[in-house]
Amino acid sequence: MHAISQILRRWIGKGVPVAEEPFPSGGLDATTDGQLEEESVEGLLDSDETIALIGSMQVHLIVFLTLALVQLSGPNDADKVVIVSKPPEYEKPIEMIEQFEVSDVPESKIGANALAEFDLSEASAPTFAEIANIPNPVELEPTELGQIMVNKMFNQPVAPQDRLEVKRGQVGHGIAGASGAVDQITHEVMLAAEERPTLIVWLFDQSGSLTRQRQDIRDRFDRIYEELGLLMPDQESAEGENTPPPRVLTSIIGFGETVNLYTEEPTADLGEIKSIVDGIPVDNSGVERVFTAVEAAADEYKSLRRNIRLKGPPRNVLFVVVTDERGDDYFKMESSIAACRKWGIPVYVIGVPAPFGREHTLVKYVDPDPKYDQTPQWAQVDQGPETLLPERLQLSFTGDFEQEPVIDSGFGPYGLTRLCYETGGIYFSVHPNRNVAREVRRGEIEAFSADLKHFFDPVAMVRYRPDYLSQEDYLDAVKRSPLRQSLVTAAQIKNVQGISRPRTRFVKTSDAQLASDLTEAQKDAARLEPLLGQLAMILEQGLAGREKETSLRWLAGFDLAYGRVLAQKVRTETYNAILAKAKRGMPFEESKNNTWELKPADEITVGSKWEREADTAREFLQRVIDEHSGTPWALLAQKELDVPIGWKWTETYTELNPPQRNRGNNNNNNNNNPAPQDDQARMIKRAPKRPVPKL
């Protein structure tokens, strides 16, 4: 309170008015100013009004201080917890994301239905990495294929085979004869029969080209069924009402334009089986509905998986398809795969090798009836390709089908091979003239076999297996990779030819005549340049994805295609350029010479741009040879490198007026010996010749 009093004293002394009283008229007396001020204040403090004012102010001040110290809060909630946290401190302002980038690295596990034990080809991600635009892109959506069902989980069969759940089928099994395939299939049947009673269903192609192969397999049935234990001495005596059916039964189906079931009920009678195979008629329609036959067989014998038709335990069922074509009902591929997988039925195919990157081959046809002419004829047969979409550039070496090499792809036709792969079976690629050590000459080809020049070691080709995926997953994988998309787009451009038989000899009789001949020769090269340039542009788009590609097959295919296109492009454009340069004048070093000859050469003399492209072409082709030795890609790369990329002029002399040869006949013109009149009678009568049926 004393402090408050002191404050009030100072405040009143400075600003509080006092009673007006004049100073004594005599002025200031002898007292000091401090004494006067102190007496005045004390006088004021002694006044009653002043004391009351001071007291009131003290009371108000105490009230104000008391209110300031009182906490203004609501009623306390005992259950409420208040947490006071320190505000976050940001070292830098938050950045807003304006653009999303999607990784182009595929995930190892994709799809809601993916199960590790089935190792199914899984659905691709819905978003893809950005791919550079490709000039004139080709539509990659085939419409002729059926419903995509590979990612649908099939129902658990009643009698599952455990081995089908842990591994896929085999797809690169190359053999020289059908007997080897039959022996291995017999082994597979024996394994299945050890597990439980088994049904083997033979599905035979009824085309004329399979006549001899059907006969070869029929002749081997004795050994097959002896090994399977069907020819038991006491089999007939053991028959009775309570005798269970044989452990291994057989059924026969034929297919061509229609599908025919030749066994009303599965049988164990070897004589009946052989008789049925002997009696299968030839279908000359040229149509093979192999996938329809497989799907129909799965529907026919699915009841045996539940043991509805036969007494005893449920049976294993195996399909063996014998054919030499790819099948004309491609749209049934997915549904036939789904049907076999649903009931756990493996499919084995005794088939033919698919030609590398081709749909057709030439098959040596000899009339199966010895009453007719046995002279070999060549017929075109659909046996490829080995992939869903073309992956090999259709760029010929010579422009002549007969001279372009037709070689083995190392695998079977895509549809049938994938059927075996997806169902746990085996595709047997049969060719009687298979030789991986050297080129097979045409004269060595056996009847009803394709004219394939080269074959490859199956062990080396294992790493180059095609992508056996559904249509949807295959296209997704292609679209995610600039390399794959550029290769597939370029491969779908057909009828592409390099400069094959250019004119290389020019005789000069006059400057005008030589210039005219050079101009005419340029026209062939000029027609090829735009298409080769377009192919080079398309493939250049794939260079961006080359470092990320991990598939040996796709790398080999791209490097071969890019190297070959650049080599053909440089070879064609430099041919045109060197002719144009010659039209401006080119003197002979030897005055007597009058002829210019153009010869292939490794050096490029008409421009540094083509020299750089030639070096790039050699680099890519040599890489294929070094990194993919023993494969079809390496073979074709070496063939391309064997032809020099550039050109050079050489000069020579041509006799313009050669002397005529002596056409004298030593007076033999008058010696007209008539042909014997009985020549025709003495000729050996030839058998009639029939045209080649549709194969």
MOVENHU-V261151 format. One record per residue. N is the residue number from 0. SS is DSSP state (hx for helix, st for strand, lp for the rest). PHI is phi as a letter, one per 20 degrees, with the letter a starting at -180 (NA if undefined). Layout:
n={N/N}
ss={SS/SS}
phi={PHI/PHI}
//
This chain:
n={0/1/2/3/4/5/6/7/8/9/10/11/12/13/14/15/16/17/18/19/20/21/22/23/24/25/26/27/28/29/30/31/32/33/34/35/36/37/38/39/40/41/42/43/44/45/46/47/48/49/50/51/52/53/54/55/56/57/58/59/60/61/62/63/64/65/66/67/68/69/70/71/72/73/74/75/76/77/78/79/80/81/82/83/84/85/86/87/88/89/90/91/92/93/94/95/96/97/98/99/100/101/102/103/104/105/106/107/108/109/110/111/112/113/114/115/116/117/118/119/120/121/122/123/124/125/126/127/128/129/130/131/132/133/134/135/136/137/138/139/140/141/142/143/144/145/146/147/148/149/150/151/152/153/154/155/156/157/158/159/160/161/162/163/164/165/166/167/168/169/170/171/172/173/174/175/176/177/178/179/180/181/182/183/184/185/186/187/188/189/190/191/192/193/194/195/196/197/198/199/200/201/202/203/204/205/206/207/208/209/210/211/212/213/214/215/216/217/218/219/220/221/222/223/224/225/226/227/228/229/230/231/232/233/234/235/236/237/238/239/240/241/242/243/244/245/246/247/248/249/250/251/252/253/254/255/256/257/258/259/260/261/262/263/264/265/266/267/268/269/270/271/272/273/274/275/276/277/278/279/280/281/282/283/284/285/286/287/288/289/290/291/292/293/294/295/296/297/298/299/300/301/302/303/304/305/306/307/308/309/310/311/312/313/314/315/316/317/318/319/320/321/322/323/324/325/326/327/328/329/330/331/332/333/334/335/336/337/338/339/340/341/342/343/344/345/346/347/348/349/350/351/352/353/354/355/356/357/358/359/360/361/362/363/364/365/366/367/368/369/370/371/372/373/374/375/376/377/378/379/380/381/382/383/384/385/386/387/388/389/390/391/392/393/394/395/396/397/398/399/400/401/402/403/404/405/406/407/408/409/410/411/412/413/414/415/416/417/418/419/420/421/422/423/424/425/426/427/428/429/430/431/432/433/434/435/436/437/438/439/440/441/442/443/444/445/446/447/448/449/450/451/452/453/454/455/456/457/458/459/460/461/462/463/464/465/466/467/468/469/470/471/472/473/474/475/476/477/478/479/480/481/482/483/484/485/486/487/488/489/490/491/492/493/494/495/496/497/498/499/500/501/502/503/504/505/506/507/508/509/510/511/512/513/514/515/516/517/518/519/520/521/522/523/524/525/526/527/528/529/530/531/532/533/534/535/536/537/538/539/540/541/542/543/544/545/546/547/548/549/550/551/552/553/554/555/556/557/558/559/560/561/562/563/564/565/566/567/568/569/570/571/572/573/574/575/576/577/578/579/580/581/582/583/584/585/586/587/588/589/590/591/592/593/594/595/596/597/598/599/600/601/602/603/604/605/606/607/608/609/610/611/612/613/614/615/616/617/618/619/620/621/622/623/624/625/626/627/628/629/630/631/632/633/634/635/636/637/638/639/640/641/642/643/644/645/646/647/648/649/650/651/652/653/654/655/656/657/658/659/660/661/662/663/664/665/666/667/668/669/670/671/672/673/674/675/676/677/678/679/680/681/682/683/684/685/686/687/688/689/690/691/692/693/694}
ss={lp/hx/hx/hx/hx/hx/hx/hx/hx/hx/hx/hx/hx/hx/hx/lp/lp/lp/lp/lp/lp/lp/lp/lp/lp/lp/lp/lp/lp/lp/lp/lp/hx/hx/hx/hx/hx/hx/hx/hx/hx/hx/hx/hx/hx/lp/lp/hx/hx/hx/hx/hx/hx/hx/hx/hx/hx/hx/hx/hx/hx/hx/hx/hx/hx/hx/hx/hx/hx/lp/lp/lp/lp/lp/lp/lp/lp/lp/lp/lp/lp/lp/lp/lp/lp/lp/lp/lp/lp/lp/lp/lp/lp/lp/lp/lp/lp/lp/lp/lp/lp/lp/lp/lp/lp/lp/lp/lp/lp/lp/lp/lp/lp/lp/lp/lp/lp/lp/lp/lp/lp/lp/lp/lp/lp/lp/lp/lp/lp/lp/lp/lp/lp/lp/lp/lp/lp/lp/lp/lp/lp/lp/lp/lp/lp/lp/lp/lp/lp/lp/lp/lp/lp/lp/lp/lp/lp/lp/lp/lp/lp/hx/hx/hx/hx/lp/lp/lp/lp/st/st/st/st/st/st/lp/lp/hx/hx/hx/hx/hx/hx/hx/hx/hx/hx/hx/hx/hx/hx/hx/hx/hx/hx/lp/lp/st/st/st/st/st/st/st/st/lp/lp/hx/hx/hx/hx/hx/hx/hx/hx/hx/hx/hx/hx/lp/hx/hx/hx/hx/hx/hx/hx/lp/lp/lp/lp/lp/lp/lp/lp/lp/lp/lp/lp/lp/lp/lp/lp/lp/lp/lp/lp/st/st/st/st/st/st/st/st/lp/lp/lp/st/st/st/lp/lp/lp/lp/lp/st/lp/lp/hx/hx/hx/hx/hx/hx/hx/hx/hx/lp/lp/lp/lp/lp/lp/lp/lp/lp/lp/lp/hx/hx/hx/hx/hx/hx/hx/hx/hx/hx/hx/hx/hx/hx/hx/hx/hx/lp/lp/lp/lp/lp/lp/lp/lp/lp/st/st/st/st/st/st/st/lp/lp/lp/lp/lp/lp/lp/hx/hx/hx/hx/hx/hx/hx/hx/hx/hx/hx/hx/hx/lp/lp/lp/st/st/st/st/st/st/lp/lp/lp/st/lp/lp/lp/lp/st/st/st/st/st/st/lp/lp/lp/lp/lp/lp/lp/lp/lp/lp/lp/st/st/st/st/st/st/lp/lp/lp/lp/lp/lp/lp/lp/lp/lp/lp/lp/st/st/lp/lp/lp/lp/lp/lp/lp/lp/lp/lp/lp/st/lp/lp/lp/lp/lp/hx/hx/hx/hx/hx/hx/hx/hx/hx/hx/lp/lp/st/st/st/st/st/lp/lp/lp/lp/lp/lp/lp/lp/lp/lp/lp/hx/hx/hx/lp/lp/lp/lp/lp/st/lp/lp/lp/lp/lp/lp/lp/hx/hx/hx/hx/hx/hx/hx/lp/lp/lp/lp/lp/lp/hx/hx/hx/hx/hx/hx/hx/hx/hx/hx/lp/hx/hx/hx/hx/hx/hx/hx/hx/hx/hx/lp/lp/lp/lp/st/st/lp/lp/lp/lp/lp/lp/lp/st/st/st/lp/lp/lp/hx/hx/hx/hx/hx/hx/hx/hx/hx/hx/hx/hx/hx/hx/hx/hx/hx/hx/hx/hx/hx/hx/hx/hx/hx/hx/hx/hx/hx/hx/hx/hx/hx/hx/hx/lp/lp/lp/lp/lp/lp/hx/hx/hx/hx/hx/hx/hx/hx/hx/hx/hx/hx/hx/hx/hx/hx/hx/hx/hx/hx/hx/hx/hx/hx/hx/hx/hx/hx/hx/hx/hx/hx/lp/lp/lp/lp/lp/lp/lp/lp/lp/lp/lp/st/st/st/st/st/st/st/lp/lp/lp/lp/lp/lp/hx/hx/hx/hx/hx/hx/hx/hx/hx/hx/hx/hx/hx/hx/hx/hx/hx/hx/hx/hx/lp/lp/lp/lp/hx/hx/hx/hx/hx/hx/hx/hx/hx/hx/lp/lp/lp/lp/st/st/st/st/st/st/st/lp/lp/lp/lp/lp/lp/lp/lp/lp/lp/lp/lp/lp/lp/lp/hx/hx/hx/lp/lp/lp/lp/lp/lp/lp/lp/hx/hx/hx/hx/lp/lp/lp/lp/lp/lp/lp/lp/lp/lp/lp/lp/lp}
phi={NA/f/f/f/f/f/f/f/g/f/f/f/f/e/c/e/f/c/f/f/c/f/f/g/f/f/n/f/e/e/f/e/f/f/f/f/f/f/f/f/f/f/f/f/f/e/f/f/f/f/f/f/f/f/f/f/f/f/f/f/f/f/f/f/f/f/f/f/e/e/f/e/b/f/f/f/d/f/e/e/d/d/d/d/d/f/g/f/d/d/f/b/f/f/e/e/e/d/b/d/d/d/f/e/e/f/f/f/c/c/o/f/e/f/c/f/f/e/l/f/f/e/f/e/f/f/d/c/f/f/d/f/f/d/g/l/f/e/f/d/d/f/d/e/e/e/f/e/c/f/e/e/f/e/f/f/f/f/d/f/d/g/f/f/e/d/b/e/f/d/c/c/e/e/c/e/b/f/f/f/f/f/f/f/f/g/f/f/f/f/f/f/f/f/f/a/g/c/d/d/d/e/d/d/f/e/f/f/f/e/g/f/f/f/f/f/f/f/f/e/f/g/f/g/e/f/f/f/n/e/e/e/g/d/f/f/f/e/f/a/f/e/f/f/f/g/f/c/d/c/c/c/c/d/b/b/f/c/d/c/e/e/c/f/c/g/c/d/e/f/g/f/f/f/f/f/f/f/e/f/f/e/d/e/f/m/d/c/e/f/f/f/f/f/f/f/f/f/f/f/d/f/f/f/f/d/m/e/e/c/f/o/f/g/d/f/c/c/d/c/e/d/b/c/c/e/n/e/d/g/f/e/f/f/f/f/f/f/f/f/f/f/d/m/d/f/d/d/c/e/c/c/f/e/f/f/m/c/e/c/c/d/d/f/d/c/g/f/e/f/f/d/g/e/f/f/c/d/c/e/c/e/c/b/e/e/c/f/d/g/c/d/f/e/c/f/e/c/n/d/g/f/e/f/f/d/c/f/e/n/b/e/g/g/f/f/f/f/g/f/f/f/d/n/e/c/d/e/e/d/b/f/d/f/b/e/e/b/f/e/f/f/f/e/f/e/f/m/d/f/e/d/e/c/c/c/f/g/f/f/e/g/f/d/f/f/e/e/d/f/g/f/f/f/f/f/f/f/f/f/d/g/f/f/f/f/f/f/f/f/f/e/e/e/l/e/c/e/f/d/c/f/f/c/c/c/e/d/d/b/f/f/f/f/f/f/f/f/f/f/f/f/f/f/f/f/f/e/g/f/f/f/f/f/f/f/f/f/f/f/f/e/f/f/d/f/f/e/f/d/f/f/f/f/f/f/f/f/f/f/f/f/f/f/f/f/f/f/f/f/f/f/f/f/f/f/f/f/f/f/f/f/f/e/o/b/f/f/f/d/f/f/f/b/c/d/c/e/c/f/b/e/e/d/d/d/r/f/f/f/f/f/f/f/f/f/f/f/f/f/f/f/f/f/f/f/e/c/f/m/c/f/f/f/f/f/f/f/f/f/f/f/e/g/e/e/c/b/e/c/d/b/d/c/f/e/c/f/f/f/f/f/d/f/c/l/l/e/f/e/e/e/e/f/f/g/f/d/g/f/f/e/f/f/f/e/f/f/d/d/f/f/f/f/d}
//
